[in-house]
């Protein structure tokens, strides 16, 4: 998939991939639906918020929501950019220079820079530049800012001044709902017994479950077979 490119001062090109399938309308599961609705409303009308912090454990949909926010603002002609902090780390904090030009700046896994003084100071100044331009900073973290081991109190203070959205872990019924909804969007017919069979054998992480659905979809198309328990067993070697 082709992505967007952000030019940073060192003349390196950082590919930033936006998933077309990361949207608010396919962020399923009742547990975190209200958080998704609030974030979508902010994308529709930013309301002058300085920052939105999305907190939650891994596999709760944080990255999906960041990508969905960028896709949403793109519809209004306000180009957003979504960047994984993990991808920036090898380039040093100077890689953040110039990112404040975007009306929406999303930083995934911000807590990865916690305890790194040069990075924390750079994020602090980036925050201020985004605010000066009237932009919106959207970040994801595992814990709330006050519980994250940042060494710079001013950064914690800045991150605490915006809206905090806390995501909960998906329950089995949420995972089943997501599986069925994603299958329907793909045009796959998954009966209740097949879905139950998959759920009993799939890893608990939602990302792994959806990867299994990708595999089944591809094999179903190639073999021109509908999804049955024997077919799923064969494809997944269960």
C-alpha angles and dihedrals in degrees: 000000000000117000140195121269128224118199113217126192095262087063091244117141116226115199111220111192121206114198111225090211093058102098137138092243092062097043094111134185125080094236096075101019095107091054089052091049092051092050093048090052090053090051089052092049115008092205094206095286113160098209142355117210118199112199129188146114121278115289095029095112103261095137091045090056093049091051092044090053091054092047090049096051090046087063088062093048092253102126113221128191128208119200133179111227088212089063092050098048096084090056096054129235093297085077087077093065113114097014091109090075090080117091088221121033118184120192115190120208095007091171089073088082094051110128093018102113097197092049094046092052091047092051090048091055091043089054090053093049091050090051092048089055093048093245131141124245116205118186137174127215138165095235135024114275094255091055095047116094097244114156096205111078092195090060091051089049093051093048090049094056096073137058119303118208114190118201123204128214116269117256123215092262090052091051091049091050092050091048093051094044094049091047091052091051089054092050092248119146109219115178121212093253093051092047091050090049091052093046092052093054104031122094114262095244111101092220091057091048092053090047088057089052089052090053093048092047092052094047093045091055093046095048095036087229130139119233111270129158093254091049092049090049091053096046096044095036090232 
